[in-house]
């Protein structure tokens, strides 16, 4: 690729997508909500990415998305989760899900059924092949160079991935991994997920790596593009098995395409299970930065109650419900750097963190919600906020206003405010708290933080203690 998508490649893609468009019309698939086309790192990182996407849309009316790394990881997980649930290790052990692509490697660590780590590394089979072409070295030296390049990144991966003492089982998700399974597993076509011994894949990788691309095409009937990448891909998987001391691979037939289809069929990717995994990832980050977990989780629970009660006013969907919960969990993360102006440190830390399945846009919205949980309200010139469109600016303000109220309700840091009921009177949003006799501290905090809520919702937030007879006082 050399950093650019060549004109001939662009036109070849256009021709293929035109054919798909014609077939879709024959099946009555014509509206935008019925079609989703995505591209991954090779397009995302191309210098002429926008020109390529515009050319495809102009010629085919297909809105091709260059999806971000977190979405690739999420869709890969969606694709394989049903198959993996059938594996005993899913609930009790460690699975390291690895997709080696042309331009990058996606990693996802699942421990006892929970996603605990996800990241993307710039280690790809096509990228490796192109780097080799820049070296002017004898053929026998090229293999050594390739091994060194792979080891450099894989050793870095090993340092970063928080595996437990026991070796994980590696789940290899890629076309090249499926090619390996087809060579090594009898009756591969009749199984949904194959088990391959690491030593057998290592032997195949060594054999494939020394075979010229043209011979791979002739011997295995591979398309030329796949023959170029299969050697480096299998070497990457082999090195991962070595550094993690993995004895076996699981190779499912599922691919990114299956994840897309499952999500389109469900018509919703902000599902309960996805939300739980995102929250687990956020809690892991909060723990790493020594946040007060009891306070953070309580503020998140209060934020959720308020968000759902105020649904008629804010009219935001499940996406923002989840983003608000994550912002609540991370709103004090900046204290890891300093207590002074920690909300600003929170902004930077969240913006530059990765959470499972959340895009850079999602992380920016979370960072801004958390940043505005105290002190100044949003200003047009504030970092990050200035880049938002009108809808996102309004959504951030709505969620940050809720977060301020939730944080005020736990101003004691003792989680005493739990049982809430809500009523509305002209110009007022009344929160009645049961089981707490004195809300003086919370009322003072709400007075300091409640202005933004009134500005956004047009309602003054009033806090009352519930009386024994069911009434309250303001």
Wavefront OBJ file of the C-alpha trace (Angstrom):
o trace
v 0.000 0.000 0.000
v 2.966 2.348 0.644
v 0.648 4.605 2.645
v -1.738 5.211 -0.267
v -4.472 3.194 -1.945
v -3.473 2.931 -5.578
v -5.908 4.127 -8.305
v -6.175 0.623 -9.776
v -7.098 -0.773 -6.353
v -9.720 1.931 -5.852
v -11.364 1.134 -9.176
v -11.254 -2.593 -8.454
v -13.080 -1.958 -5.158
v -15.627 0.226 -6.950
v -16.294 -2.528 -9.495
v -16.788 -5.137 -6.768
v -19.098 -2.903 -4.713
v -21.141 -2.028 -7.812
v -21.699 -5.749 -8.325
v -22.772 -6.107 -4.689
v -25.117 -3.150 -5.100
v -26.724 -4.763 -8.135
v -27.230 -8.074 -6.302
v -28.669 -6.274 -3.260
v -31.209 -4.491 -5.463
v -32.282 -7.860 -6.867
v -32.989 -8.999 -3.293
v -34.822 -5.793 -2.425
v -32.053 -4.487 -0.170
v -32.089 -0.803 -1.033
v -32.434 1.432 2.044
v -29.428 2.696 4.055
v -30.553 0.952 7.269
v -30.323 -2.400 5.457
v -26.717 -1.896 4.353
v -23.500 -1.554 6.281
v -20.078 -1.617 4.647
v -16.903 -1.228 6.681
v -13.169 -0.995 6.122
v -10.453 -1.521 8.713
v -6.854 -0.409 9.241
v -5.632 -0.525 5.628
v -8.181 2.122 4.651
v -8.273 3.909 8.008
v -4.535 4.613 7.902
v -4.266 5.363 4.178
v -3.069 8.827 3.214
v -5.867 9.134 0.648
v -8.549 7.568 2.851
v -11.139 10.322 2.308
v -10.637 10.334 -1.457
v -11.162 6.562 -1.503
v -14.328 6.710 0.622
v -15.728 9.577 -1.475
v -15.007 7.723 -4.725
v -16.799 4.615 -3.462
v -19.835 6.621 -2.367
v -20.014 8.620 -5.608
v -19.830 5.486 -7.749
v -22.009 3.131 -5.701
v -24.029 5.176 -3.168
v -22.615 2.841 -0.510
v -21.495 4.749 2.579
v -18.309 2.864 3.405
v -17.109 3.399 7.007
v -13.462 3.262 8.035
v -14.217 1.938 11.503
v -11.960 2.653 14.471
v -9.919 0.061 16.326
v -12.277 -0.264 19.346
v -15.207 -1.026 17.064
v -13.188 -3.695 15.249
v -12.409 -5.275 18.617
v -16.038 -5.101 19.733
v -17.383 -6.611 16.505
v -14.806 -9.388 16.680
v -15.965 -10.201 20.219
v -19.612 -10.165 19.128
v -18.700 -12.577 16.320
v -17.025 -15.189 18.519
v -18.751 -14.893 21.900
v -21.422 -17.545 21.297
v -18.857 -20.104 20.133
v -16.525 -19.276 23.012
v -19.275 -19.608 25.633
v -19.337 -23.303 24.808
v -15.682 -23.569 25.866
v -15.086 -24.413 29.564
v -12.287 -21.833 29.725
v -14.666 -18.970 28.917
v -16.219 -18.937 32.389
v -13.298 -20.241 34.444
v -10.048 -19.398 32.661
v -8.325 -16.926 30.369
v -8.866 -16.458 26.658
v -6.648 -14.120 24.653
v -8.584 -13.242 21.493
v -6.194 -12.140 18.751
v -7.006 -10.941 15.256
v -3.920 -10.374 13.123
v -4.898 -8.154 10.213
v -2.997 -6.573 7.375
v -2.152 -3.386 9.245
v -2.691 -4.122 12.932
v -3.269 -6.754 15.592
v -6.334 -6.534 17.845
v -6.119 -8.106 21.298
v -8.858 -8.833 23.798
v -8.274 -10.576 27.127
v -11.278 -12.386 28.628
v -10.860 -13.608 32.214
v -13.647 -15.620 33.853
v -16.066 -14.348 31.204
v -15.171 -10.662 31.638
v -13.264 -8.490 29.189
v -10.366 -7.116 31.248
v -8.046 -5.739 28.560
v -8.266 -4.619 24.959
v -5.782 -2.865 22.723
v -4.572 -2.536 19.158
v -0.953 -2.820 18.102
v 0.672 -1.704 14.854
v 1.732 -5.229 13.980
v 0.154 -6.492 10.771
v 0.987 -9.138 8.198
v 0.906 -6.803 5.199
v 2.834 -4.167 7.127
v 5.491 -6.802 7.892
v 5.663 -7.851 4.239
v 6.139 -4.255 3.113
v 8.875 -3.657 5.670
v 10.743 -6.691 4.375
v 10.675 -5.224 0.873
v 12.604 -2.190 2.133
v 15.515 -4.372 3.282
v 18.178 -5.314 0.785
v 19.213 -8.570 2.368
v 19.665 -12.200 1.276
v 16.580 -14.415 1.494
v 17.931 -16.392 4.464
v 18.540 -13.133 6.345
v 14.994 -11.849 5.700
v 13.455 -14.540 7.921
v 15.724 -13.481 10.781
v 14.750 -9.829 10.272
v 11.061 -10.778 10.229
v 11.400 -12.732 13.484
v 13.172 -9.795 15.135
v 10.503 -7.301 14.045
v 7.720 -9.565 15.283
v 9.453 -10.285 18.600
v 9.948 -6.593 19.315
v 6.206 -5.865 19.272
v 5.051 -9.189 20.720
v 7.391 -8.816 23.689
v 5.833 -5.386 24.283
v 2.380 -6.981 24.130
v 3.428 -9.530 26.748
v 4.488 -6.773 29.133
v 1.176 -4.935 28.708
v -1.406 -7.726 28.818
v -2.328 -8.492 32.460
v -2.565 -12.276 32.258
v -2.671 -14.325 35.431
v -0.075 -16.958 36.308
v -1.702 -19.679 34.231
v -1.107 -19.543 30.486
v -4.081 -18.305 28.450
v -5.597 -20.123 25.521
v -5.176 -18.030 22.371
v -8.242 -17.560 20.165
v -6.948 -16.892 16.648
v -9.465 -14.919 14.592
v -8.380 -14.267 11.007
v -8.583 -15.719 7.532
v -4.972 -16.883 7.808
v -5.744 -18.684 11.077
v -8.684 -20.401 9.396
v -6.345 -21.420 6.558
v -4.047 -23.018 9.151
v -6.974 -24.880 10.712
v -7.983 -26.189 7.291
v -4.485 -27.665 6.888
v -4.207 -29.109 10.396
v -7.712 -30.163 11.457
v -9.463 -33.153 9.869
v -13.060 -32.341 8.859
v -12.483 -28.614 9.520
v -15.480 -27.817 7.339
v -17.840 -29.575 9.795
v -16.828 -27.769 13.024
v -17.585 -24.270 14.336
v -14.389 -23.973 16.359
v -11.224 -26.047 16.086
v -8.522 -26.756 18.649
v -4.967 -26.671 17.291
v -1.861 -27.519 19.300
v 0.578 -24.607 19.403
v 3.448 -26.881 18.357
v 1.560 -27.942 15.219
v 0.827 -24.352 14.225
v 4.496 -23.483 14.864
v 5.619 -26.251 12.506
v 3.217 -25.062 9.793
v 4.357 -21.450 10.268
v 7.998 -22.443 9.770
v 7.121 -24.389 6.629
v 4.980 -21.621 5.116
v 7.432 -18.815 5.919
v 10.129 -20.140 3.565
v 7.822 -20.824 0.606
v 7.725 -18.107 -2.102
v 4.380 -16.370 -2.537
v 3.897 -17.650 -6.103
v 4.385 -21.224 -4.932
v 1.854 -20.755 -2.103
v -0.669 -19.610 -4.699
v -0.041 -22.726 -6.827
v 0.211 -25.230 -3.976
v -2.751 -24.139 -1.853
v -4.921 -22.288 -4.361
v -4.726 -19.099 -2.310
v -5.495 -15.691 -3.800
v -2.250 -13.760 -4.225
v -3.171 -11.216 -1.518
v -3.729 -13.992 1.048
v -0.558 -15.811 0.028
v 1.378 -12.614 0.797
v 0.120 -12.410 4.376
v -0.265 -15.991 5.599
v 3.426 -16.488 6.463
v 3.865 -13.351 8.605
v 0.471 -13.921 10.267
v 1.272 -17.453 11.395
v 4.682 -16.342 12.656
v 2.978 -13.643 14.747
v 0.579 -16.185 16.246
v 3.483 -18.532 16.925
v 5.476 -15.848 18.737
v 2.420 -14.925 20.825
v 2.058 -18.571 21.862
v 5.725 -18.651 22.863
v 5.715 -15.532 25.048
v 2.397 -16.401 26.735
v 3.380 -20.096 27.061
v 0.098 -21.079 25.389
v -0.186 -24.740 24.464
v -3.166 -24.528 22.166
v -5.173 -22.280 19.892
v -8.911 -22.081 19.438
v -9.738 -21.137 15.853
v -13.412 -20.261 15.250
v -14.921 -19.927 11.811
v -16.474 -16.611 12.840
v -15.113 -13.345 11.459
v -15.732 -9.609 11.665
v -18.458 -10.097 9.060
v -20.382 -12.336 11.478
v -20.182 -9.649 14.144
v -21.638 -7.093 11.745
v -24.466 -9.421 10.756
v -25.342 -10.238 14.371
v -25.430 -6.573 15.277
v -27.552 -5.619 12.268
v -29.984 -8.424 13.068
v -30.251 -7.245 16.678
v -30.558 -3.587 15.505
v -28.815 -2.468 18.691
v -25.215 -2.719 19.831
v -25.693 -0.930 23.176
v -26.930 -4.187 24.662
v -26.937 -5.174 28.339
v -23.992 -7.537 27.880
v -21.959 -4.966 25.947
v -22.689 -2.350 28.612
v -21.570 -4.723 31.371
v -18.266 -5.347 29.597
v -17.685 -1.611 29.101
v -18.402 -0.934 32.781
v -16.038 -3.742 33.780
v -13.337 -2.151 31.633
v -14.002 1.264 33.220
v -13.784 -0.205 36.730
v -10.443 -1.785 35.855
v -9.131 1.611 34.744
v -10.505 3.292 37.878
v -8.862 0.679 40.099
v -5.548 1.106 38.285
v -5.706 4.841 39.025
v -6.645 4.278 42.694
v -10.096 5.833 42.538
v -12.492 5.574 45.478
v -14.488 2.661 44.069
v -17.317 2.861 46.619
v -17.930 6.544 45.835
v -17.549 6.083 42.072
v -19.954 3.144 41.828
v -22.502 4.872 44.074
v -22.409 8.066 42.002
v -22.819 5.920 38.882
v -25.895 4.222 40.389
v -27.418 7.578 41.383
v -26.665 8.970 37.915
v -28.488 6.040 36.347
v -31.574 6.626 38.522
v -31.623 10.317 37.617
v -31.017 9.650 33.923
v -33.966 7.270 33.693
v -36.264 9.538 35.698
v -35.413 12.525 33.487
v -35.897 10.616 30.227
v -38.900 12.768 29.177
v -36.750 15.886 29.544
v -33.449 14.821 27.964
v -34.731 12.195 25.467
v -31.312 10.544 25.198
v -30.903 6.865 24.365
v -28.981 3.853 25.656
v -25.676 5.088 24.300
v -25.670 8.181 26.490
v -26.996 6.207 29.452
v -23.865 4.047 29.262
v -21.495 6.950 28.581
v -22.856 8.762 31.652
v -22.303 5.699 33.842
v -18.708 5.438 32.641
v -18.165 9.171 33.246
v -19.473 8.725 36.790
v -17.109 5.819 37.422
v -14.140 7.860 36.180
v -15.051 11.375 37.336
v -12.309 11.454 39.990
v -9.623 9.662 38.003
v -7.650 12.904 37.684
v -6.815 12.763 41.401
v -4.207 10.187 40.409
v -2.186 13.171 39.154
v -3.208 15.905 41.607
v -6.136 17.046 43.752
v -5.761 20.552 42.353
v -7.984 21.087 39.286
v -8.349 17.325 39.116
v -11.378 17.596 36.820
v -9.039 18.905 34.105
v -6.621 16.021 34.679
v -9.628 13.717 34.406
v -10.370 15.161 30.968
v -6.881 14.393 29.665
v -6.645 10.953 31.237
v -9.996 9.744 29.918
v -9.402 11.219 26.453
v -6.148 9.284 26.182
v -7.410 5.993 27.613
v -8.893 3.000 25.813
v -11.980 1.176 27.028
v -13.370 -1.951 25.439
v -15.679 -1.210 22.522
v -15.719 2.593 22.871
v -14.544 4.854 20.050
v -12.442 7.999 20.371
v -15.650 10.006 19.964
v -17.264 8.092 22.839
v -14.201 8.648 25.024
v -14.227 12.388 24.297
v -17.877 12.642 25.350
v -17.158 10.680 28.545
v -14.125 12.850 29.274
v -16.157 16.044 28.918
v -19.024 14.773 31.084
v -16.515 13.892 33.796
v -14.635 17.166 33.398
v -17.843 19.183 33.913
v -18.950 17.372 37.077
v -17.543 20.332 39.035
v -16.429 23.928 38.740
v -16.961 25.737 35.403
v -19.829 24.862 33.082
v -18.999 24.190 29.407
v -17.538 27.101 27.458
v -17.326 27.315 23.644
v -13.522 27.596 23.771
v -12.862 24.641 26.115
v -10.611 21.893 24.796
v -12.584 19.040 23.263
v -15.917 20.785 23.731
v -15.116 23.225 20.932
v -14.931 20.304 18.470
v -18.426 18.948 19.192
v -21.453 19.488 17.007
v -24.591 21.009 18.502
v -26.299 17.716 19.352
v -23.268 16.383 21.223
v -22.728 19.681 23.060
v -26.304 19.551 24.325
v -26.000 15.863 25.273
v -22.792 16.514 27.235
v -24.485 19.352 29.127
v -27.532 17.192 29.944
v -25.396 14.334 31.251
v -22.896 16.524 33.119
v -25.769 18.288 34.893
v -27.072 14.906 36.078
v -23.579 13.868 37.180
v -23.242 17.043 39.273
v -26.459 16.250 41.129
v -25.457 12.609 41.672
v -22.042 13.652 42.989
v -23.664 16.170 45.348
v -25.916 13.424 46.716
v -22.803 11.529 47.852
v -20.889 14.563 49.097
v -20.329 12.732 52.397
v -18.532 9.903 50.529
v -20.443 7.511 52.793
v -23.125 6.321 50.333
v -25.942 7.153 52.760
v -28.309 8.516 50.087
v -29.849 5.455 48.480
v -33.642 5.423 48.359
v -34.915 8.212 46.111
v -38.328 9.238 44.866
v -38.926 12.009 42.362
v -41.721 14.516 41.876
v -42.137 17.602 39.771
v -43.734 20.875 40.725
v -43.833 24.048 38.620
v -40.185 24.996 38.046
v -38.896 22.346 40.463
v -37.485 18.820 40.313
v -37.884 17.392 43.816
v -35.716 14.536 45.102
v -37.049 12.955 48.285
v -34.595 10.806 50.241
v -35.755 8.085 52.613
v -33.733 6.802 55.548
v -31.606 9.932 56.089
v -32.563 12.390 58.826
v -30.215 15.248 57.983
v -29.323 16.243 54.411
v -27.605 19.513 55.306
v -24.281 18.518 53.713
v -25.921 17.214 50.544
v -28.178 20.268 50.311
v -25.153 22.574 50.540
v -23.323 20.594 47.836
v -26.409 20.706 45.629
v -26.634 24.473 46.068
v -23.050 24.758 44.803
v -23.487 22.323 41.908
v -27.168 22.627 40.998
v -27.017 25.769 38.865
v -26.033 23.863 35.736
v -28.983 21.483 36.199
v -31.378 24.426 36.362
v -29.779 26.040 33.299
v -30.039 22.825 31.255
v -33.410 21.459 32.374
v -35.202 24.641 33.436
v -35.944 23.064 36.803
v -34.518 23.919 40.218
v -33.321 20.770 41.955
v -34.763 20.540 45.481
v -33.695 17.985 48.084
v -36.073 16.791 50.813
v -35.938 14.301 53.660
v -38.830 11.858 53.727
v -40.909 12.110 56.914
v -42.313 9.139 58.773
v -45.726 9.915 57.288
v -44.411 10.067 53.762
v -44.070 13.840 53.454
v -40.884 15.836 53.397
v -39.360 19.196 54.070
v -37.410 21.379 51.657
l 1 2 3 4 5 6 7 8 9 10 11 12 13 14 15 16 17 18 19 20 21 22 23 24 25 26 27 28 29 30 31 32 33 34 35 36 37 38 39 40 41 42 43 44 45 46 47 48 49 50 51 52 53 54 55 56 57 58 59 60 61 62 63 64 65 66 67 68 69 70 71 72 73 74 75 76 77 78 79 80 81 82 83 84 85 86 87 88 89 90 91 92 93 94 95 96 97 98 99 100 101 102 103 104 105 106 107 108 109 110 111 112 113 114 115 116 117 118 119 120 121 122 123 124 125 126 127 128 129 130 131 132 133 134 135 136 137 138 139 140 141 142 143 144 145 146 147 148 149 150 151 152 153 154 155 156 157 158 159 160 161 162 163 164 165 166 167 168 169 170 171 172 173 174 175 176 177 178 179 180 181 182 183 184 185 186 187 188 189 190 191 192 193 194 195 196 197 198 199 200 201 202 203 204 205 206 207 208 209 210 211 212 213 214 215 216 217 218 219 220 221 222 223 224 225 226 227 228 229 230 231 232 233 234 235 236 237 238 239 240 241 242 243 244 245 246 247 248 249 250 251 252 253 254 255 256 257 258 259 260 261 262 263 264 265 266 267 268 269 270 271 272 273 274 275 276 277 278 279 280 281 282 283 284 285 286 287 288 289 290 291 292 293 294 295 296 297 298 299 300 301 302 303 304 305 306 307 308 309 310 311 312 313 314 315 316 317 318 319 320 321 322 323 324 325 326 327 328 329 330 331 332 333 334 335 336 337 338 339 340 341 342 343 344 345 346 347 348 349 350 351 352 353 354 355 356 357 358 359 360 361 362 363 364 365 366 367 368 369 370 371 372 373 374 375 376 377 378 379 380 381 382 383 384 385 386 387 388 389 390 391 392 393 394 395 396 397 398 399 400 401 402 403 404 405 406 407 408 409 410 411 412 413 414 415 416 417 418 419 420 421 422 423 424 425 426 427 428 429 430 431 432 433 434 435 436 437 438 439 440 441 442 443 444 445 446 447 448 449 450 451 452 453 454 455 456 457 458 459 460 461 462 463 464 465 466 467 468 469 470 471 472 473 474
